[in-house]
Amino acid sequence: MSGFAGLSETSSKVSRRRLRAWLGSSTEQAINGYLFLLPALTGLLVFLIGPVFYALYISFFHYSLLNPANAHFVGFRNYLQLFRDPLFLRALLNTSVYAVGVVPIQTALALFLALIVDKVRGKTLFRVAYYLPTVSSTVAVSVMFLFIFEPQGLLNRFLSVFGIHGPNYFNSTTFALPALMVMAVWSTAGQFMIIYLAGLQDIPGDVLEAAELDGAGSWTKLWSITVPLLRRTTFLVVVVSMIGSFQVFDQMYVVSGGNGGPVNSTLSVVLDLYNQAFLNQRMGYASAMGFVLFVIILILTLVQNYAIGREK
């Protein structure tokens, strides 16, 4: 009996040693893993998470970058003032109209281009051609469209061939925002075309073959099979496009010279936020504006997610 007891005790000691060795190696691996992640986590904390919480903090203050010592607590006054500010309301209206105009056209055009590129020869050439505007600088694209839409620009010269006298688009309260929409669709449709191409390649070929055997035509296959199976891809495209539309800044800044003109017709929420923060030195008010914009985008994203979930 004593021999069995000694053997059991020895086995227990060996097991404990193995457990300590395993825990030691696991702890060492964990420490090494966190050390490798430390630079990225530090950058995320310093340049993203920290500024977000600090912006939320100062959104409850009257705060100026040039005179931070005189900051004083105002509570929710910045948030309440937003909805009484005609400039912010105009910017929110412009941004909403811009998003409503850009997102559907952008999505439909991206799907159309993806369907074409997926079937033609020389796919790589067309992918590159359609995707090039996406990687171009937004400032360079804006300058190019300034040249196209100026009074003696390419578009008006083309219209003059048919006897049509085109306006000065970016100096017109009627045409400035639509011209910016055209610019946005042209410059970003290629990005979403690539996403749709990836979605098209995930559609099982046997499903389309079965539909053909049942006598389905190209149009029927598109609306009854392809489009429904691309529902999640479309959700991604619409959400990303909507977020980009509500955050539009570069194009409107370049085209209007930073003032959102003419007569605030190209003033976006982010451009108004920039002007309030850095020109008017109302950093607390601008931070409140940023968080209101965040809530609006979040609500729209959740509504779309709910709608897609119900369809599924």
Secondary structure as the mmCIF struct_conf table of DSSP 4:
data_model
#
loop_
_struct_conf.conf_type_id
_struct_conf.id
_struct_conf.beg_label_comp_id
_struct_conf.beg_label_asym_id
_struct_conf.beg_label_seq_id
_struct_conf.end_label_comp_id
_struct_conf.end_label_asym_id
_struct_conf.end_label_seq_id
HELX_RH_AL_P HELX_RH_AL_P1 SER A 2 LEU A 44
HELX_RH_PI_P HELX_RH_PI_P1 LEU A 45 ILE A 49
HELX_RH_AL_P HELX_RH_AL_P2 GLY A 50 ILE A 58
TURN_TY1_P TURN_TY1_P1 SER A 59 PHE A 60
STRN STRN1 PHE A 61 HIS A 62
BEND BEND1 LEU A 65 LEU A 66
HELX_RH_3T_P HELX_RH_3T_P1 PRO A 68 ASN A 70
STRN STRN2 HIS A 72 PHE A 73
TURN_TY1_P TURN_TY1_P2 GLY A 75 PHE A 76
HELX_RH_AL_P HELX_RH_AL_P3 ARG A 77 LEU A 82
TURN_TY1_P TURN_TY1_P3 PHE A 83 ARG A 84
HELX_RH_AL_P HELX_RH_AL_P4 PRO A 86 LYS A 119
BEND BEND2 VAL A 120 ARG A 121
HELX_RH_AL_P HELX_RH_AL_P5 LYS A 123 VAL A 135
BEND BEND3 SER A 136 SER A 136
HELX_RH_AL_P HELX_RH_AL_P6 THR A 138 PHE A 149
BEND BEND4 GLU A 150 GLU A 150
TURN_TY1_P TURN_TY1_P4 PRO A 151 GLN A 152
BEND BEND5 GLY A 153 GLY A 153
HELX_RH_AL_P HELX_RH_AL_P7 LEU A 154 SER A 160
TURN_TY1_P TURN_TY1_P5 VAL A 161 GLY A 163
HELX_RH_3T_P HELX_RH_3T_P2 TYR A 169 ASN A 171
TURN_TY1_P TURN_TY1_P6 THR A 173 PHE A 175
HELX_RH_AL_P HELX_RH_AL_P8 ALA A 176 GLN A 201
TURN_TY1_P TURN_TY1_P7 ASP A 202 ASP A 202
BEND BEND6 ILE A 203 ILE A 203
HELX_RH_AL_P HELX_RH_AL_P9 GLY A 205 LEU A 213
TURN_TY1_P TURN_TY1_P8 ASP A 214 GLY A 215
HELX_RH_AL_P HELX_RH_AL_P10 SER A 218 LYS A 221
HELX_RH_PI_P HELX_RH_PI_P2 LEU A 222 THR A 226
HELX_RH_AL_P HELX_RH_AL_P11 VAL A 227 LEU A 229
TURN_TY1_P TURN_TY1_P9 LEU A 230 LEU A 230
HELX_RH_AL_P HELX_RH_AL_P12 ARG A 231 PHE A 246
TURN_TY1_P TURN_TY1_P10 GLN A 247 GLN A 247
HELX_RH_AL_P HELX_RH_AL_P13 ASP A 250 SER A 256
TURN_TY1_P TURN_TY1_P11 GLY A 257 GLY A 258
BEND BEND7 ASN A 259 ASN A 259
BEND BEND8 PRO A 262 PRO A 262
TURN_TY1_P TURN_TY1_P12 VAL A 263 THR A 266
HELX_RH_AL_P HELX_RH_AL_P14 VAL A 269 TYR A 274
HELX_RH_PI_P HELX_RH_PI_P3 ASN A 275 LEU A 279
BEND BEND9 ASN A 280 ASN A 280
HELX_RH_AL_P HELX_RH_AL_P15 MET A 283 GLU A 311
#
